[in-house]
Amino acid sequence: MISILLAAYNGEKYIAEQIESLLGQTQDDFKLYIRDDCSTDGTWEIVRNYEKRYHGKIIAGQNSRNSGSSKHNFIGMMIDIKDDYIMLCDQDDIWLPDKIEKTISKLKAMEAQYGKEKPLLVHTDLKVVDENLNVISPSCREAMNVGYERTGLRQILIQNVTAGCTAAYNRALAELIRAEPAYMVMHDWWLMLTAAAFGKIGYLDEQTILYRQHGANEIGANDVRTFRYKFNRLVHGGEVRKAINQTYDQAASFQEMYPHLLNEEQQELLSAYRQIPAHNKIMRCLMIIRLGVLIHGIERKIANFLFI
């Protein structure tokens, strides 16, 4: 069976449209779990109405108190809900009609190749649209210059290459998400780290979602090809430095979460990576080269070397 996890918070403007896109899928053998994070608008009422209309197919719940972020809401659902296949879903996008069918087909093909006991994850590209669904970019991968083929642990340590709202994973990977880590940048990045360390990551290089950009996005899509983006990367060094430092904290948290599952090489990599901030600037630069934890894209690499 397929379980779709939708973390909701103050999403009354778009959530009904998203739910309708799920109900209109070509493959409909799924259950939709919606967990509201104590919304202060009409989100909970909308969700409850859908649950009543689609009893048994839509299961709604509400946190006893606000978790503080969508990543905490999502990871809570990921810990609690296990199934043969899990898909993550944002409240404000639109799933194209064959998203489930194509994504699960790819995941099953990977299971046929590697076995169901192997933790597996599949993600896809997206179309970036504005709040009225007008296309901003036909490919999020191209706009953000993301290397989908970069699926090794040392590559995922420094850069997440997936949008969590496109991700689907199997039961073997789901069982590894046991508790909320001491620190994670985002839930989908944590999921990617887990898949990279213990399983396999696959992708469909096609768009399966209309990825809506609006003023309330917690995480958005930036076109890295623009001069404005490149200029900001070089000017706003504090933001770049903060983002790099977050990866060290996440690596430390990951190593502490899975001490008995990581092999010797992975342990050495994580130990060395989390110690990078303790060294001087020259040593920090040399270490990321030696460890092979280089971010994708020329502009990103330059910014990282400048502000590491």
C-alpha positions as CSV (number, residue, x, y, z in Angstrom):
1,M,0.0,0.0,0.0
2,I,1.0,3.6,-0.5
3,S,0.9,6.2,2.2
4,I,1.1,10.0,1.4
5,L,2.2,12.2,4.2
6,L,0.9,15.8,4.0
7,A,2.2,18.3,6.7
8,A,-0.3,21.2,6.9
9,Y,-0.1,24.6,8.6
10,N,-2.1,27.7,7.7
11,G,-2.7,26.4,4.2
12,E,-6.3,27.2,3.6
13,K,-5.6,29.1,0.4
14,Y,-4.2,26.1,-1.5
15,I,-4.7,22.9,0.4
16,A,-8.0,21.9,-1.1
17,E,-6.6,22.3,-4.6
18,Q,-3.7,20.0,-3.6
19,I,-6.0,17.4,-2.1
20,E,-8.1,17.4,-5.3
21,S,-4.9,16.8,-7.4
22,L,-4.2,13.7,-5.2
23,L,-7.7,12.4,-5.6
24,G,-7.4,12.8,-9.4
25,Q,-4.3,10.6,-9.7
26,T,-4.2,7.8,-12.3
27,Q,-3.2,5.4,-9.5
28,D,-5.4,5.7,-6.5
29,D,-4.5,2.8,-4.2
30,F,-3.2,5.1,-1.5
31,K,-4.1,6.6,1.9
32,L,-3.6,10.3,2.5
33,Y,-2.4,11.2,6.0
34,I,-2.7,14.9,6.9
35,R,-1.3,16.3,10.1
36,D,-2.2,19.8,10.9
37,D,0.3,21.8,13.0
38,C,-2.2,23.8,15.0
39,S,-3.3,26.1,12.1
40,T,-4.8,29.4,13.0
41,D,-6.8,29.8,9.8
42,G,-9.4,27.5,8.2
43,T,-7.0,24.7,7.3
44,W,-8.2,22.2,9.9
45,E,-11.9,22.6,9.0
46,I,-11.1,22.0,5.3
47,V,-9.0,18.9,6.2
48,R,-11.7,17.5,8.5
49,N,-14.4,18.0,5.8
50,Y,-12.3,16.0,3.3
51,E,-11.8,13.3,5.9
52,K,-15.5,13.0,6.4
53,R,-16.1,12.8,2.7
54,Y,-13.4,10.3,2.0
55,H,-13.6,8.2,5.2
56,G,-10.8,5.6,5.3
57,K,-8.9,7.1,2.5
58,I,-8.0,10.5,4.1
59,I,-6.9,10.3,7.7
60,A,-6.5,13.6,9.5
61,G,-4.8,14.4,12.8
62,Q,-3.7,17.5,14.6
63,N,-0.6,18.1,16.8
64,S,-1.3,19.0,20.4
65,R,1.0,22.0,20.0
66,N,2.7,23.7,17.1
67,S,6.0,21.9,16.2
68,G,7.7,25.1,15.1
69,S,8.5,24.1,11.6
70,S,7.3,21.9,8.7
71,K,10.4,19.8,9.1
72,H,9.4,18.8,12.6
73,N,5.8,18.1,11.5
74,F,7.0,16.0,8.6
75,I,9.6,14.0,10.5
76,G,7.0,13.2,13.2
77,M,4.8,11.7,10.5
78,M,7.7,9.9,8.9
79,I,8.5,8.3,12.3
80,D,4.9,7.3,13.1
81,I,3.7,6.1,9.7
82,K,5.3,3.1,7.9
83,D,4.0,1.4,4.7
84,D,5.3,-0.4,1.6
85,Y,5.8,3.0,0.0
86,I,5.7,6.5,1.4
87,M,5.4,9.7,-0.5
88,L,5.9,13.2,0.9
89,C,3.5,16.0,0.0
90,D,3.5,19.8,0.5
91,Q,0.1,21.6,1.1
92,D,0.4,24.2,-1.7
93,D,1.6,22.3,-4.8
94,I,-0.3,20.5,-7.5
95,W,0.5,16.9,-8.4
96,L,0.3,16.1,-12.1
97,P,-2.1,13.2,-12.7
98,D,0.5,10.5,-13.2
99,K,2.9,11.4,-10.5
100,I,2.1,8.5,-8.2
101,E,2.0,6.0,-11.0
102,K,5.3,7.0,-12.5
103,T,7.2,7.4,-9.2
104,I,6.0,4.1,-7.7
105,S,6.8,2.3,-10.9
106,K,10.4,3.6,-10.7
107,L,10.6,2.6,-7.1
108,K,9.3,-0.9,-7.8
109,A,11.8,-1.3,-10.7
110,M,14.6,-0.4,-8.2
111,E,13.3,-3.0,-5.8
112,A,13.4,-5.6,-8.6
113,Q,17.0,-4.6,-9.2
114,Y,18.3,-4.3,-5.6
115,G,15.7,-6.2,-3.5
116,K,13.0,-4.9,-1.2
117,E,15.3,-5.1,1.8
118,K,17.5,-2.4,0.3
119,P,16.5,1.2,1.5
120,L,15.4,3.0,-1.7
121,L,14.4,6.5,-2.5
122,V,13.1,8.1,-5.8
123,H,12.6,11.8,-6.6
124,T,11.7,13.8,-9.7
125,D,11.9,17.2,-11.3
126,L,9.2,19.9,-10.9
127,K,7.7,22.7,-12.9
128,V,8.1,26.0,-11.0
129,V,4.9,28.1,-11.1
130,D,3.6,31.2,-9.5
131,E,0.7,31.3,-7.1
132,N,-1.7,31.3,-10.1
133,L,0.0,28.3,-11.6
134,N,1.7,30.3,-14.4
135,V,5.0,28.6,-15.3
136,I,8.1,30.4,-14.1
137,S,10.5,27.7,-15.0
138,P,9.7,24.4,-16.9
139,S,12.4,22.6,-14.9
140,C,13.4,23.2,-11.3
141,R,16.5,21.0,-11.9
142,E,17.7,23.3,-14.6
143,A,16.8,26.5,-12.9
144,M,18.6,25.5,-9.7
145,N,21.5,23.7,-11.5
146,V,21.0,20.5,-9.4
147,G,23.0,17.4,-10.2
148,Y,20.5,14.5,-9.7
149,E,23.3,12.0,-10.3
150,R,25.1,13.2,-7.1
151,T,23.8,10.6,-4.8
152,G,26.9,9.6,-2.8
153,L,27.1,10.3,0.9
154,R,30.0,12.8,0.6
155,Q,28.0,14.7,-2.0
156,I,24.7,14.7,0.0
157,L,26.6,15.9,3.1
158,I,27.2,19.3,1.5
159,Q,24.1,19.6,-0.8
160,N,20.6,18.2,-0.9
161,V,19.6,17.4,-4.5
162,T,15.9,16.7,-4.1
163,A,12.8,18.6,-3.3
164,G,11.1,16.5,-0.6
165,C,7.7,17.0,-2.1
166,T,8.7,14.8,-5.0
167,A,10.2,12.0,-2.8
168,A,9.0,8.5,-2.5
169,Y,10.7,5.7,-0.5
170,N,10.2,2.1,0.4
171,R,9.5,0.4,3.7
172,A,13.2,-0.6,4.2
173,L,14.1,3.1,4.2
174,A,11.0,4.1,6.3
175,E,12.1,1.7,9.0
176,L,15.4,3.6,9.4
177,I,13.6,6.8,10.3
178,R,13.2,5.9,14.0
179,A,13.5,9.2,15.9
180,E,13.9,12.9,15.4
181,P,17.6,13.8,15.1
182,A,19.2,16.2,17.5
183,Y,19.6,18.5,14.4
184,M,18.6,18.4,10.8
185,V,18.6,21.1,8.2
186,M,15.4,19.7,6.6
187,H,13.5,16.4,6.8
188,D,14.0,15.6,3.2
189,W,17.8,16.3,3.4
190,W,17.9,13.9,6.4
191,L,16.0,11.3,4.4
192,M,18.5,11.7,1.5
193,L,21.4,11.2,3.8
194,T,19.9,8.0,5.2
195,A,19.3,6.7,1.7
196,A,22.8,7.7,0.5
197,A,24.4,6.0,3.5
198,F,22.5,2.7,3.6
199,G,20.7,2.3,0.3
200,K,20.2,3.7,-3.2
201,I,18.8,6.9,-4.7
202,G,17.1,7.0,-8.1
203,Y,15.4,9.8,-10.0
204,L,13.0,10.5,-12.8
205,D,14.3,13.4,-14.9
206,E,10.8,14.6,-15.6
207,Q,8.4,17.0,-14.0
208,T,5.6,15.5,-11.8
209,I,4.6,18.5,-9.7
210,L,3.6,22.1,-10.2
211,Y,5.8,23.6,-7.5
212,R,4.0,26.7,-6.4
213,Q,6.0,29.8,-5.3
214,H,4.3,32.4,-3.2
215,G,5.0,34.7,-0.3
216,A,4.5,32.1,2.4
217,N,6.9,29.4,1.1
218,E,9.1,28.0,3.8
219,I,11.6,26.7,1.2
220,G,11.5,28.1,-2.4
221,A,13.2,27.6,-5.8
222,N,15.8,30.1,-6.9
223,D,17.0,30.4,-10.5
224,V,20.8,30.1,-10.0
225,R,21.4,31.2,-13.6
226,T,20.5,34.8,-12.9
227,F,23.1,37.5,-12.2
228,R,21.1,38.4,-9.1
229,Y,21.6,35.0,-7.6
230,K,25.3,34.9,-8.4
231,F,25.8,38.4,-7.0
232,N,23.9,37.6,-3.8
233,R,26.0,34.4,-3.2
234,L,29.2,36.4,-3.3
235,V,27.9,39.5,-1.4
236,H,25.9,37.8,1.4
237,G,28.7,35.7,2.9
238,G,27.0,35.4,6.2
239,E,24.1,33.4,4.7
240,V,26.5,31.1,2.9
241,R,28.6,30.5,6.0
242,K,25.5,29.8,8.0
243,A,24.4,27.2,5.5
244,I,27.8,25.5,5.5
245,N,27.9,25.4,9.3
246,Q,24.5,23.7,9.3
247,T,25.8,20.8,7.3
248,Y,28.5,20.2,10.0
249,D,25.8,20.0,12.7
250,Q,23.7,17.8,10.6
251,A,26.6,15.4,9.9
252,A,27.4,15.2,13.6
253,S,23.7,14.4,14.3
254,F,23.7,11.8,11.6
255,Q,26.7,10.0,12.9
256,E,25.3,10.0,16.4
257,M,22.0,8.6,15.2
258,Y,23.4,5.6,13.3
259,P,26.7,4.6,15.0
260,H,26.2,0.9,14.5
261,L,25.0,1.0,10.9
262,L,27.7,3.2,9.4
263,N,30.7,1.4,8.0
264,E,34.3,2.3,8.9
265,E,34.8,4.5,5.8
266,Q,31.5,6.4,6.4
267,Q,32.5,6.9,10.1
268,E,35.9,8.3,9.1
269,L,34.2,10.6,6.5
270,L,31.7,12.0,9.0
271,S,34.2,12.4,11.8
272,A,36.5,14.3,9.5
273,Y,33.8,16.4,8.0
274,R,32.2,17.5,11.4
275,Q,35.7,18.6,12.6
276,I,36.3,21.0,9.6
277,P,35.3,24.1,11.6
278,A,38.0,23.5,14.2
279,H,40.7,24.2,11.6
280,N,42.0,27.4,10.0
281,K,40.8,28.7,6.7
282,I,43.5,27.1,4.5
283,M,43.0,23.7,6.2
284,R,39.3,23.9,5.9
285,C,39.6,24.4,2.1
286,L,42.1,21.6,1.8
287,M,39.9,19.3,3.8
288,I,36.8,19.7,1.7
289,I,39.0,18.9,-1.4
290,R,40.6,15.9,0.3
291,L,37.3,14.6,1.5
292,G,35.6,15.2,-1.9
293,V,32.7,17.2,-0.3
294,L,32.5,19.7,-3.1
295,I,29.2,21.4,-3.8
296,H,27.8,21.4,-7.4
297,G,28.1,24.4,-9.6
298,I,30.9,26.9,-10.2
299,E,29.3,29.8,-8.4
300,R,28.4,27.7,-5.4
301,K,32.0,26.3,-5.2
302,I,33.5,29.8,-5.3
303,A,31.2,31.0,-2.6
304,N,31.9,28.0,-0.4
305,F,35.7,28.4,-0.7
306,L,35.3,32.1,0.1
307,F,33.1,31.7,3.1
308,I,34.0,28.3,4.5
